[in-house]
Amino acid sequence: MLFSLDVIRARKGDCLLLHYGSKEEPRLMIIDGGPRKVYLPHLKPRLEEIKQARGLKNDDPLEVDLLMVSHVDDDHIQGILDLTKDLIQDDPKFLRVLRFWHNSFENIISDLPAELSASFTNKFGAASIEGEPPDLTIDSDEEEEVVVSSLKVLASIKQGAQLRSDVIKKLKATLNEDFDGGLILANQAGEAIDMEDGLKFTVVGPMVAELKKLHAKHQAWLKELEKGGKSPEDVLSAYVDKSVPNLSSLVLVAEVDEKRMLLTGDARGDKILEGLELVRLLDLNGKMHVELLKVPHHGSANNLDNDFFERITANHYVFSGNGEHGNPEREALEMLVNARGDADYRVHLTYPVDEIDIGRKKDWEIEQGKEMKKKEKNPDKPVRPDWSHEEHSIAALLESHEGLANKVRIVGEDEPHVINLLEAVEF
């Protein structure tokens, strides 16, 4: 049996291929596509390699059993939009998508009000609703990363609508067929979904109870909006909290022959643990072991609890990200080292450490500049120190922890990076 995760370089985002089935009858899933400049240089060439290895002719499309977008966010969805555009306009016989899994933000909150899109566009320009939002600060009690994550979801709403139109109407794939066309949700039953050929999926997030809370909040907000007098800032701030990024990410456990992968999207660590408890996958000690963990939100420490790596252990940890937005963070790797020590495991990074640190240093200095501006208005606001290679770089962490350095594997630019949990994928 095959059960492998094919990790694609995806800049600041996620792009994964899941291989399963058998060598005689291999099956394939695509999970997220990264931001711009990922599809043509990285994802499409890998799919072409797979198609060629299977001996398919140009007129024989490569079958993709499931195309899944974990949530609406530019660094997960744009590469998939580039793929669907390629199929529709230039190369319709390149591959064929059979099923499509995706929770639209509109359906999560039960109809997206026109006022939200209009307010976002009026404040930040028409381009802002089609991708990443501009650099901005909104007054909020939440951490800045939560604010940015929320706004990135809102800014990608139009991309999600375009994707559904492309995949469902033009490529004729079914939407959420395994959930009767509705939302993909975790519930107390925790029943695994048989994806055939030995693969099962258990949905860990989002959770029904939290969606109900968000829906109630949304309805209350609509009533307030009807009273009038709401500014664009009020409209956006109503959505800027931990609910938006948390409830926009699918979290799944994939299993073949008692080997498991935990695929987390951009969900927060505590919510992943809550979901695992809900579907009864944690043991009596509140822990779980998987063969592979896709570390949530590109290794952002803000998305992880201190005990996350103690309660969820793995043989392989995949950290996606090239240093943009500071991810993967050194603190996240420190959490892993503190939790696992000298245990036998591997850390998979999608870019070389030096390249990641260059991006992280750039982000550090940008954020330092923002903090300095805030301090000018409010002297009590803290400002981070200047970047220090010794204290802040991942390279220095690895230099000081030889055991961790020996565990690190880098996704190459030209060679496939496939993590095999059962039989090896040979293409």
URKA-V947744 format. One record per helix or strand of 2 or more residues. SS is the DSSP state (H for helix, E for strand). FROM is the first residue (numbers start at 0). LEN is the number of residues. If there is no record, write none. Layout:
ss=SS from=FROM len=LEN
ss=SS from=FROM len=LEN
This chain:
ss=E from=1 len=6
ss=E from=14 len=7
ss=E from=25 len=8
ss=H from=38 len=15
ss=E from=61 len=3
ss=E from=65 len=3
ss=H from=73 len=16
ss=E from=94 len=3
ss=E from=98 len=3
ss=H from=104 len=4
ss=H from=113 len=11
ss=H from=125 len=5
ss=H from=143 len=12
ss=H from=156 len=14
ss=E from=173 len=2
ss=H from=176 len=3
ss=E from=192 len=2
ss=E from=199 len=6
ss=H from=207 len=19
ss=H from=231 len=6
ss=H from=241 len=6
ss=E from=250 len=6
ss=E from=258 len=5
ss=H from=268 len=10
ss=E from=287 len=7
ss=H from=295 len=4
ss=H from=300 len=3
ss=H from=307 len=4
ss=E from=311 len=8
ss=H from=323 len=3
ss=H from=329 len=11
ss=E from=345 len=4
ss=H from=352 len=25
ss=H from=388 len=4
ss=H from=393 len=7
ss=H from=401 len=4
ss=E from=407 len=3
ss=E from=417 len=3
